[in-house]
Amino acid sequence: MKAPYKLNANIISNNVFEANQSLETLKEGLKFLLSRYMKHKDRQIASKIVVQLELIMNHHDHQDFPSDRCAFYRLIRYWRLQSS
C-alpha cells in the first residue's frame, strides 16, 4: 500500500503538508513529524508540528468538542515553546 504522502528525507526542508489534503492524510503527516522529532529533536520539526496541528484543527472535516479544542490549543502552545 502506498503512503498518502511522501516519506523522503527532504520532507523537513520542504513545505508542510497542504491544507487541501484529507483529514486522515494530515493526521498521518502529524504522526510522521512526531516520529521524526522523537529521533531528531529539532526546532524546525517542532514548528512544522505546530503548523500541522493548526491545519488539522481548522480542517473542514474536523469536528470536535470544546474540550478537544482546548487540548489542541494546549498542544499548539507546547510545540510553539519547543520550536522557540
Stockholm file with secondary structure:
# STOCKHOLM 1.0

chainA/1-84         MKAPYKLNANIISNNVFEANQSLETLKEGLKFLLSRYMKHKDRQIASKIVVQLELIMNHHDHQDFPSDRCAFYRLIRYWRLQSS
#=GR chainA/1-84 SS CCCSSCCCGGGTTSCCCCTTSCHHHHHHHHHHHHHHHHHSCCHHHHHHHHHHHHHHHTCTTCCCCHHHHHHHHHHHHHHHHHHC
#=GC SS_cons        CCCSSCCCGGGTTSCCCCTTSCHHHHHHHHHHHHHHHHHSCCHHHHHHHHHHHHHHHTCTTCCCCHHHHHHHHHHHHHHHHHHC
//
